[in-house]
Amino acid sequence: MVVGFNVQHLFKFPVDIVVKTYINQINNNDNNSQGLTELQHTKDDSTEMECLKWITTWDNCFPSFFQRLSVLQTKSIRFYEEIWSQWKENRHWIRRRNLTWEDEAEIGRLVYISQHEHNPNWTYWEETGVINFVSFGSIGYALEMYLKRKLKAKSYEEIRSLEKAMLMRS
């Protein structure tokens, strides 16, 4: 079974400030990950798209009960992340997918960031998460539900951290 979740938030800050704060937190490793590696920046002048790519490593959040499964007995989980940006259009997409267990499971998210339709000084954040451990059989659903709760909480924590950082700047 595939489990998903959706998080929506309205920042009372302009898009460029929200995105630059997010990027700054990545560069400063404020996202509770163990490490940031392989940061790459590319730009396509024909489409006016920029892409920032990196790999992060997180502590394995599964409790020892789940780590009885040999495949889950790893100290850390690696994720590939990227931000696609159209700065002139005030549109940005953040994508994340797991590298650890990529043949057995899917852990992903897509965040769409844009200018609020009624107030150009506000930012709309819409995140969709997807978790799929179907190849794990009957325990897969328990893994999905556990991780859904953890990742959704992490999303709200990330939003609070962004808000706090932006309030400190202003």
Secondary structure, DSSP 8 states (H G I E B T S, - for coil): -EEEEEEEEEESS-HHHHHHHHHHHHHTT-SS-SEEEEEEEEEETTTTEEEEEEEEEEE--S-TTGGGSGGG--SEEEEEEEEEEETTTTEEEEEEEESTTTTT-EEEEEEEEEE-SS-TTSEEEEEEEEEE-GGGTTHHHHHHHHHHHHHHHHHHHHHHHHHHHHHHH-
